[in-house]
């Protein structure tokens, strides 16, 4: 099996898996309990909180562990929007993750208005677009750091400074960029960040958000007591420790991935078009094949034991699964040809050769 879908999820790293098992077997107490086992679990959770905060360059009291990146986006966006006193206008993009759009849809039902900016042909939102969209009643800006379909890197550092100067809350979805790109370069200007464990070799069902502890955000479910009263449920201590372990052991060799991408790009059949952005995460390759639907490409590669996707796994049953491509101005017909190949720590040049051969074979037989 050749796995080329790391943007969807990654296997747990051996050390993260071992940490999960050790904590689950030895320190199984509820971290909120007052006995010794509970105190030990609480200690490990707080150690993990410090690790996450250190990587972001933020106050550890703002780190809240969640059940996923999706929950993190919902929690961050709804909390910040309801905490703002400026108004009920929000700025986002057309290409955000489904969970972001779900939060925005909820806020629209509550009376908020949302401006969704399109991506430009270079795959990015331009800073000028954000400036022009700001209104007196703009309460929140939420923009992803890296797009999960095409890997475009958004200018969040510049947008963060604008939001800070305009006294507008700013949230960044860092699920695809965490531990791969620098985040502490803009975290001081950001009010909330979303992270996920399983993109970097941690367990599924675990994530974290940073919400500036200086902001008094309302509880979305009044009465719950965990994580500063912002979410309910017993904390998953083994998953949180495994997440922290994955962080400490994850290394993103960007130069190596750039070499893999250039090798892949240089040998692509002429009928395959690689989407390139002004600023690009090299491990995410968004492609379109002339006259061939992406779903067909996925199925034919799967027959060869090659795992790819047609976009975000959270959008796989939705026609909006190619939001980035449509936002850039491509037609729905072109968007249906989209498929995504994403590299990870185990990807080799030999595997890329096999993928290229399989793509060429599809073109010959189609």
C-alpha positions as CSV (number, residue, x, y, z in Angstrom):
1,X,0.0,0.0,0.0
2,X,1.3,3.4,-1.0
3,X,-0.2,6.1,1.3
4,X,-0.3,9.6,-0.3
5,X,-3.1,11.2,1.8
6,X,-1.2,12.7,4.7
7,X,-3.2,16.0,4.5
8,X,-6.3,13.9,5.5
9,X,-4.5,12.1,8.4
10,X,-1.3,10.5,9.3
11,X,-0.5,7.3,11.2
12,X,0.4,7.6,14.8
13,X,4.2,7.8,15.4
14,X,5.7,4.9,17.4
15,X,6.6,7.2,20.3
16,X,3.1,8.8,20.4
17,X,1.5,5.4,20.3
18,X,3.7,4.2,23.1
19,X,3.0,7.3,25.2
20,X,-0.7,6.7,24.7
21,X,-0.6,3.1,25.9
22,X,1.7,3.9,28.9
23,X,-0.6,6.7,30.1
24,X,-3.8,4.7,29.5
25,X,-2.4,1.7,31.5
26,X,-0.7,3.5,34.3
27,X,-2.3,6.9,34.8
28,X,-5.9,6.2,34.1
29,X,-7.4,8.5,36.7
30,X,-9.7,11.3,35.9
31,X,-7.6,14.5,35.8
32,X,-10.4,16.3,37.7
33,X,-10.4,13.8,40.6
34,X,-8.8,14.8,43.9
35,X,-7.1,11.5,44.7
36,X,-3.5,10.6,43.7
37,X,-4.3,9.0,40.4
38,X,-6.3,12.0,39.4
39,X,-3.5,14.3,40.5
40,X,-1.0,12.3,38.4
41,X,-3.2,12.5,35.3
42,X,-3.7,16.3,35.9
43,X,0.1,16.7,36.1
44,X,0.6,15.0,32.7
45,X,-2.2,17.2,31.1
46,X,-0.5,20.3,32.4
47,X,2.9,19.2,31.1
48,X,1.3,18.7,27.7
49,X,-0.4,22.1,27.9
50,X,3.0,23.7,28.5
51,X,4.5,21.9,25.5
52,X,1.8,23.2,23.1
53,X,2.0,26.7,24.5
54,X,5.8,26.8,24.1
55,X,5.6,25.8,20.4
56,X,3.1,28.7,19.8
57,X,4.9,31.2,22.0
58,X,1.7,31.9,24.0
59,X,0.4,31.8,27.6
60,X,-0.3,28.2,28.6
61,X,-3.5,29.3,30.3
62,X,-5.0,30.0,26.9
63,X,-4.5,26.4,25.7
64,X,-7.7,24.3,25.7
65,X,-7.7,20.7,24.7
66,X,-10.5,19.6,22.3
67,X,-11.8,16.5,20.6
68,X,-10.7,17.6,17.1
69,X,-9.7,20.5,14.9
70,X,-13.4,20.7,13.9
71,X,-14.5,21.2,17.5
72,X,-11.6,23.7,17.9
73,X,-12.8,25.8,15.0
74,X,-16.4,25.8,16.2
75,X,-15.4,26.6,19.8
76,X,-13.0,29.4,18.8
77,X,-15.2,31.2,16.2
78,X,-18.4,31.0,18.1
79,X,-16.7,32.1,21.4
80,X,-14.9,35.1,19.8
81,X,-17.9,36.3,17.8
82,X,-20.1,36.3,20.9
83,X,-17.5,37.9,23.0
84,X,-16.9,40.9,20.7
85,X,-18.6,44.2,21.5
86,X,-17.9,45.7,18.1
87,X,-20.8,44.4,16.0
88,X,-22.0,41.4,14.0
89,X,-19.9,41.4,10.9
90,X,-17.3,38.6,10.2
91,X,-14.7,38.3,7.4
92,X,-13.6,34.9,6.2
93,X,-12.8,33.2,2.9
94,X,-14.8,31.0,0.5
95,X,-12.1,28.2,0.8
96,X,-12.2,27.6,4.6
97,X,-12.6,24.2,6.2
98,X,-16.2,22.9,6.4
99,X,-16.1,23.4,10.2
100,X,-15.4,27.1,9.8
101,X,-18.3,27.5,7.4
102,X,-20.5,25.5,9.8
103,X,-19.7,28.0,12.6
104,X,-20.3,30.9,10.3
105,X,-23.6,29.4,9.2
106,X,-24.6,29.2,12.8
107,X,-23.7,32.8,13.5
108,X,-25.6,34.0,10.4
109,X,-28.8,32.3,11.9
110,X,-28.1,34.4,15.0
111,X,-28.0,37.7,13.0
112,X,-24.4,38.0,12.0
113,X,-23.4,38.9,8.5
114,X,-20.4,37.2,6.8
115,X,-18.2,38.4,4.0
116,X,-16.4,35.4,2.3
117,X,-13.5,36.5,0.2
118,X,-12.5,34.6,-2.9
119,X,-9.0,33.2,-3.4
120,X,-7.0,34.9,-6.2
121,X,-5.5,32.9,-9.1
122,X,-2.3,32.5,-7.0
123,X,-4.3,30.6,-4.4
124,X,-4.1,33.3,-1.8
125,X,-6.3,36.0,-0.2
126,X,-4.6,39.3,-0.7
127,X,-4.2,41.7,2.2
128,X,-5.9,44.4,0.3
129,X,-9.1,42.3,0.0
130,X,-9.2,42.1,3.8
131,X,-8.6,45.8,4.3
132,X,-11.4,46.7,1.8
133,X,-13.8,44.3,3.6
134,X,-13.4,45.7,7.0
135,X,-16.4,47.7,8.4
136,X,-17.0,49.6,11.5
137,X,-19.0,46.7,12.9
138,X,-16.5,44.0,11.9
139,X,-16.1,41.8,15.0
140,X,-14.0,38.9,13.8
141,X,-11.7,37.8,11.0
142,X,-11.1,34.0,10.5
143,X,-8.6,32.9,7.9
144,X,-6.8,29.5,7.6
145,X,-3.0,29.4,7.6
146,X,-2.7,26.7,4.9
147,X,-5.5,25.5,2.6
148,X,-6.0,21.8,2.9
149,X,-6.8,21.2,-0.8
150,X,-4.0,23.1,-2.6
151,X,-1.6,23.9,0.2
152,X,-1.6,27.6,-0.4
153,X,-0.1,29.6,2.5
154,X,-2.2,32.6,3.4
155,X,-0.7,36.0,4.6
156,X,-2.0,35.6,8.1
157,X,0.9,37.5,9.7
158,X,0.0,40.6,7.8
159,X,-3.8,40.1,8.3
160,X,-3.1,39.6,12.1
161,X,-1.4,43.0,12.3
162,X,-4.3,44.7,10.5
163,X,-6.8,43.0,12.8
164,X,-4.8,44.0,15.9
165,X,-4.6,47.6,14.7
166,X,-8.3,47.7,14.0
167,X,-9.2,46.1,17.4
168,X,-10.8,43.1,15.6
169,X,-10.6,39.6,16.9
170,X,-8.6,37.3,14.7
171,X,-8.8,33.5,14.5
172,X,-6.4,31.3,12.4
173,X,-7.1,27.6,11.5
174,X,-3.6,26.1,11.8
175,X,-4.5,22.5,11.5
176,X,-2.5,22.0,8.3
177,X,0.4,24.2,9.2
178,X,1.1,23.3,12.9
179,X,4.7,22.0,13.4
180,X,5.3,22.6,9.7
181,X,5.4,26.4,9.4
182,X,6.3,29.1,12.0
183,X,3.3,30.1,14.0
184,X,5.0,32.0,16.8
185,X,5.9,34.7,14.3
186,X,2.3,35.9,14.3
187,X,0.7,34.3,17.4
188,X,1.2,37.5,19.5
189,X,-1.3,39.3,17.2
190,X,-3.8,36.4,17.1
191,X,-6.7,35.9,19.5
192,X,-7.4,32.3,18.7
193,X,-5.6,29.3,16.9
194,X,-6.8,25.8,16.1
195,X,-4.6,22.7,16.1
196,X,-5.1,19.0,15.5
197,X,-3.0,16.0,16.7
198,X,-3.6,13.5,13.9
199,X,-2.0,15.6,11.2
200,X,1.4,15.3,12.8
201,X,1.5,11.7,14.1
202,X,-0.7,12.1,17.1
203,X,-4.0,10.4,17.8
204,X,-7.3,11.1,16.1
205,X,-10.0,12.6,18.3
206,X,-7.6,15.1,19.9
207,X,-6.8,18.7,19.2
208,X,-6.3,22.0,20.9
209,X,-7.1,25.7,20.6
210,X,-5.5,28.8,21.9
211,X,-7.9,31.5,23.0
212,X,-6.3,34.6,24.5
213,X,-7.0,34.2,28.3
214,X,-7.4,38.0,28.5
215,X,-10.6,37.7,26.5
216,X,-13.7,36.9,28.5
217,X,-15.4,34.5,26.2
218,X,-18.9,33.1,27.1
219,X,-19.4,29.4,27.7
220,X,-21.2,28.0,24.7
221,X,-22.8,25.4,27.0
222,X,-23.3,27.1,30.4
223,X,-22.7,24.8,33.4
224,X,-19.8,22.6,32.0
225,X,-16.7,22.7,34.1
226,X,-13.8,21.3,32.0
227,X,-11.1,23.4,30.3
228,X,-11.9,26.8,31.7
229,X,-15.6,26.0,31.6
230,X,-15.5,26.1,27.8
231,X,-16.2,22.4,27.1
232,X,-17.6,19.4,28.8
233,X,-16.5,15.8,29.2
234,X,-13.7,14.0,31.0
235,X,-10.3,15.0,29.5
236,X,-8.7,12.3,27.4
237,X,-5.3,12.2,29.2
238,X,-3.7,9.5,27.1
239,X,-4.6,11.3,23.8
240,X,-3.3,14.6,25.1
241,X,0.0,13.2,26.2
242,X,0.3,11.4,22.9
243,X,-0.3,14.7,21.2
244,X,2.4,16.4,23.1
245,X,4.8,13.5,22.4
246,X,4.0,13.7,18.7
247,X,4.8,17.4,18.8
248,X,8.2,16.8,20.4
249,X,9.1,14.2,17.9
250,X,7.7,15.7,14.7
251,X,10.2,17.1,12.1
252,X,9.0,18.7,8.9
253,X,11.9,18.5,6.5
254,X,10.8,21.2,4.1
255,X,13.8,21.0,1.9
256,X,13.2,17.3,1.4
257,X,9.5,17.8,0.6
258,X,10.4,20.6,-1.9
259,X,12.7,18.1,-3.6
260,X,9.8,15.5,-3.7
261,X,7.4,18.1,-5.1
262,X,9.8,19.3,-7.8
263,X,10.5,15.7,-8.8
264,X,6.8,14.9,-9.0
265,X,6.1,18.1,-10.9
266,X,8.9,17.5,-13.4
267,X,7.6,14.1,-14.4
268,X,3.9,14.7,-14.4
269,X,2.1,13.8,-17.7
270,X,1.3,16.9,-19.7
271,X,-2.5,16.2,-19.2
272,X,-2.0,16.6,-15.4
273,X,-2.0,20.2,-14.1
274,X,-0.5,20.9,-10.7
275,X,-2.0,23.9,-8.8
276,X,0.8,26.2,-7.7
277,X,0.4,29.0,-5.2
278,X,2.4,32.2,-4.5
279,X,3.2,30.7,-1.1
280,X,3.1,26.9,-1.0
281,X,3.3,24.1,1.5
282,X,5.2,21.6,-0.7
283,X,3.5,18.4,0.8
284,X,0.0,19.2,-0.6
285,X,-0.3,18.7,-4.3
286,X,-3.7,19.8,-5.8
287,X,-4.1,18.4,-9.4
288,X,-6.5,18.3,-12.3
289,X,-6.4,15.8,-15.1
290,X,-7.7,16.8,-18.6
291,X,-11.1,15.2,-19.3
292,X,-10.9,12.8,-16.3
293,X,-12.9,13.2,-13.1
294,X,-11.0,13.2,-9.8
295,X,-13.2,10.5,-8.4
296,X,-12.2,8.2,-11.3
297,X,-8.5,8.9,-10.7
298,X,-9.0,8.1,-7.0
299,X,-10.7,4.8,-7.7
300,X,-8.1,3.7,-10.3
301,X,-5.2,4.5,-8.1
302,X,-6.9,2.7,-5.2
303,X,-7.0,-0.4,-7.4
304,X,-3.2,-0.1,-7.6
305,X,-3.0,0.2,-3.8
306,X,-2.4,3.9,-3.8
307,X,-4.3,6.1,-1.4
308,X,-5.1,9.7,-2.5
309,X,-8.2,11.9,-2.1
310,X,-10.4,14.3,-4.0
311,X,-10.1,17.1,-1.4
312,X,-10.7,17.5,2.3
313,X,-12.0,14.2,3.9
314,X,-14.6,16.4,5.8
315,X,-16.0,17.4,2.5
316,X,-15.9,14.1,0.7
317,X,-19.7,13.7,0.5
318,X,-20.4,17.3,-0.5
319,X,-20.3,19.1,-3.8
320,X,-18.3,21.8,-2.1
321,X,-15.4,19.5,-1.6
322,X,-13.3,21.6,-4.0
323,X,-14.0,25.0,-2.4
324,X,-10.5,26.3,-3.1
325,X,-10.6,25.5,-6.8
326,X,-14.0,27.0,-7.2
327,X,-13.0,30.1,-5.2
328,X,-10.1,30.6,-7.5
329,X,-12.5,31.0,-10.5
330,X,-12.4,27.5,-11.9
331,X,-15.7,26.1,-13.3
332,X,-17.6,23.2,-11.6
333,X,-16.6,21.0,-14.5
334,X,-13.0,21.7,-13.8
335,X,-13.5,21.3,-10.1
336,X,-14.8,17.8,-10.6
337,X,-11.4,16.9,-12.1
338,X,-9.6,17.8,-8.9
339,X,-7.7,15.3,-6.8
340,X,-5.1,15.7,-4.1
341,X,-1.9,13.9,-3.4
342,X,-0.1,14.7,-0.2
343,X,3.3,13.6,1.1
344,X,4.4,12.6,4.5
345,X,7.5,11.4,6.5
346,X,7.4,7.9,4.8
347,X,7.0,9.2,1.2
348,X,9.9,8.1,-1.1
349,X,10.9,9.0,-4.7
350,X,10.3,5.4,-5.6
351,X,6.6,5.7,-4.5
352,X,6.3,8.9,-6.5
353,X,7.5,7.0,-9.5
354,X,4.8,4.4,-9.0
355,X,2.1,7.1,-8.6
356,X,3.3,8.8,-11.8
357,X,3.2,5.4,-13.7
358,X,-0.4,4.9,-12.4
359,X,-1.5,8.4,-13.6
360,X,0.1,7.8,-17.0
361,X,-1.7,4.5,-17.2
362,X,-5.1,6.1,-16.6
363,X,-4.5,8.6,-19.4
364,X,-3.5,5.8,-21.8
365,X,-6.7,3.7,-21.0
366,X,-9.2,6.5,-20.6
